[in-house]
Amino acid sequence: MSTQALILAAGRGERMRPLTDHHPKPLLSVQGKPLIVWHLERLARAGVTDVVINTAWLEEQFPAALGDGSAFGLRIRYSHEGARFGGALETAGGIATALPLLQDAPFWLVAGDVFMPGFDFPAADAQRFAASSALAHIYLVPNPPHNPKGDFGISAGALALSQADEKFTYSTAGLYRPALFRDTPAGQKAALAPLLRQAMLSGDVTAALYSGAWTDVGTPERLAELNIPR
């Protein structure tokens, strides 16, 4: 199984202003604890030992809030894009820049601003991925109201593009191999979607549908809804 993970936490969170004027979005509280802590606790429970968090906006708050990870049974290291490069490097750029902090082995990836409290980073999936030749295995979710057309389809366990009859939304969670980013320069901005699409065309990306609770905490309204007492 994969014992390492990268959590993406560098974004500015413009749509979450004014809440993100003073706090990075992954440190906003959902049901009593920061968004990112939900991931950290689940990763530790799944047997992950090492986590890298990439940061940019208000990045000094992450070590102050999370420390070295020992409180969660983890070792946390930080890829500070703000201090090193003056700002966030987008998804693939951030991953490529953080890779030296990871072993040359498969790793879990998830965005720090999604809420998926029931996702357990399944070890069996990680084992299957490690034994496969795929460059990525990603989890899709039923389309939320803000993304009704979805992103990708699934055909026989592989990711499909336009030929899919039904499309789903990329959850941001997945398993990746460093090799997917071998041609992405560290320290430069680059998006993940083009890399995934190219790998899909080569049959190098597999996918699964996750039907548990999932929210892209992209607006103050969505955050408020999650915090309604139940």
Protein Blocks (a to p, Z undefined) as FASTA:
>chain_A
ZZbdcddfkbgolmlpcklmmbcfklpceehiafklmmmmmmmmnopabdcdddfehplm
mmmmnmnolmnopacddddfklmnopaebjklmmmmmmmmpccdddddddfkbccfkbgo
iaklmmmmmmmmbfbdcddddddfklmnojbdceehiacdflpmbdcddehiacddfklm
mmpcghiacdfklmmmmmmmnopaccdddfbdcdddfbfklmmmmmpcZZ
